[in-house]
Amino acid sequence: VVDIGAALDVLADTLKALKYKNLDELPQFKGKLTTTEFLCHYVFEAISKAARNGALGEDGKGLTKIKVTLHETDLARAWFEGPV
């Protein structure tokens, strides 16, 4: 449905700012509890915005729903799913 290369670029750019950082000390997360569920929503918002703006390819503008799942371990995971 979307340009996979573009989707990977958006994901990489979204995660780059978080890499090896104490999330609770980042200005954009000030006062937030940075749980895995919170991060799912953060990634969801970035990918949804990219889809709406055409950054995932022209077909990406037609997405109606996105689900983001993060795995902490093989037993622990969280997700966020919502409309674009």
C-alpha positions as CSV (number, residue, x, y, z in Angstrom):
1,V,0.0,0.0,0.0
2,V,2.9,2.4,0.8
3,D,6.4,2.9,-0.5
4,I,8.3,0.7,2.0
5,G,11.5,2.6,1.5
6,A,9.8,5.9,2.4
7,A,8.1,4.2,5.4
8,L,11.5,3.0,6.6
9,D,13.0,6.4,6.2
10,V,10.1,8.0,8.2
11,L,10.5,5.4,10.9
12,A,14.3,5.9,11.0
13,D,13.9,9.7,11.3
14,T,11.3,9.3,14.0
15,L,13.5,7.0,16.1
16,K,16.8,8.8,15.5
17,A,16.0,11.5,18.0
18,L,15.2,8.9,20.6
19,K,18.3,6.6,20.1
20,Y,20.4,6.1,23.2
21,K,18.6,8.9,25.0
22,N,16.9,9.1,28.4
23,L,13.4,9.7,27.1
24,D,12.2,11.3,30.3
25,E,14.8,14.1,29.8
26,L,13.8,15.0,26.2
27,P,12.0,18.4,25.9
28,Q,9.2,17.0,23.7
29,F,8.4,14.5,26.5
30,K,8.6,16.8,29.5
31,G,6.0,15.8,32.0
32,K,5.1,12.7,30.2
33,L,5.4,9.1,31.3
34,T,7.3,7.5,28.4
35,T,5.8,4.0,28.6
36,T,5.9,1.7,25.7
37,E,2.2,2.5,25.0
38,F,3.1,6.2,24.9
39,L,5.9,5.5,22.4
40,C,3.6,3.5,20.2
41,H,1.3,6.6,20.0
42,Y,4.3,8.9,19.3
43,V,5.5,6.7,16.4
44,F,1.9,6.4,15.2
45,E,1.5,10.2,15.0
46,A,4.7,10.6,13.0
47,I,3.8,7.9,10.5
48,S,0.2,9.2,10.2
49,K,1.5,12.7,9.5
50,A,3.8,11.3,6.9
51,A,1.0,9.4,5.3
52,R,-1.3,12.5,5.1
53,N,1.5,14.6,3.7
54,G,2.3,12.1,0.9
55,A,5.7,11.2,2.3
56,L,4.8,7.5,2.1
57,G,4.0,7.7,-1.6
58,E,0.7,8.8,-3.2
59,D,-1.1,5.6,-2.2
60,G,-0.2,6.4,1.5
61,K,-2.6,9.3,1.4
62,G,-5.4,6.7,1.2
63,L,-4.5,4.9,4.4
64,T,-7.4,4.8,6.8
65,K,-5.8,3.1,9.8
66,I,-2.3,2.4,11.1
67,K,-1.2,0.0,13.9
68,V,2.1,0.4,15.6
69,T,3.4,-2.4,17.8
70,L,6.6,-2.3,19.9
71,H,8.1,-5.4,21.5
72,E,10.1,-4.9,24.7
73,T,10.7,-8.7,25.1
74,D,9.3,-11.8,23.6
75,L,6.6,-11.6,26.3
76,A,6.0,-7.9,26.6
77,R,4.6,-5.7,23.9
78,A,2.3,-2.8,23.4
79,W,0.5,-1.2,20.4
80,F,-1.5,1.7,19.3
81,E,-4.0,1.6,16.5
82,G,-6.1,4.4,15.1
83,P,-7.4,6.3,12.1
84,V,-5.0,8.3,10.0
